[in-house]
Amino acid sequence: MPLTALGLLLAAALMHTTWNLLVKRAKEKQVFIWCSLIAGTIIFSPLLVTSPLLLVTIWPYLISSALVESIYYITLIRAYENGDFSLVYPMARGAAPAFLRD
């Protein structure tokens, strides 16, 4: 594996773990997560303006993906409110591949 790829992988892992730790330590977890999602939407919304128009056939996938992600974040908030970071974080990380199928 090239060193650049390894560096990017380690940086992504560090950012992901840090974000989850911040969620766990936040007093208002729901506010923290939704503010993060709003900030991400604002930051990446120019891509919608500069990219070609999305096909109508894509919208059901976008909507269902948004619903599933909302359920994930609500579940994550509840887990961090009730569980220890050292238990919740690995389970949350490992849950995504379990829901994927080919």
Order of alpha helices (4+ residues) and beta strands (2+ residues): alpha-alpha-alpha-alpha-alpha
